[in-house]
């Protein structure tokens, strides 16, 4: 009777062990897919930010050139005695408008550069997090366990981790 019970318990144990291994494999696959998606999204964000900054710098250069040209024209008109008052007023207005536009573009470019720098520092944090998690994956394979409270992972932690990634 005890042998039968021991055999039954052994079968249940083996069944649970196989289910646990299958679940571990599924979860590791899901984690790897999520990591891949995160890396693709980060690369896409970097490319978009770089393009945006390049476009803003090109726009800034064009406006700066227009501003310089107007400054030269204004100086030239100011030096000539037969320049009309209307032309001077128009150039002054254009000068002010372009000066304001340059200031606005400088601010936008500074914000974009700050965001790009923040994204770079966030990338470093993500890589550090991945390295830590990759070490945990190795621990799971060695120990044969799927999760362990001692490792700091539980269902609640996974939810907060997803919340962390959602911010990106």
Secondary structure, DSSP 8 states (H G I E B T S, - for coil): -HHHHHHHHHHHHHHHHHHHHHHHHHHHHHHHHHHHHHHHHHHHHHHHHHHHHHHHHHHHHHHHHHHHHHHHHHHHHHHSTT--HHHHHHHHHHHHHHHHHHHHHHHHHHHHHHHHHHHHHHHHHHHHHHHHHHHHHHHHHHHT-S--GGGT--HHHHHHHHHHHHT-
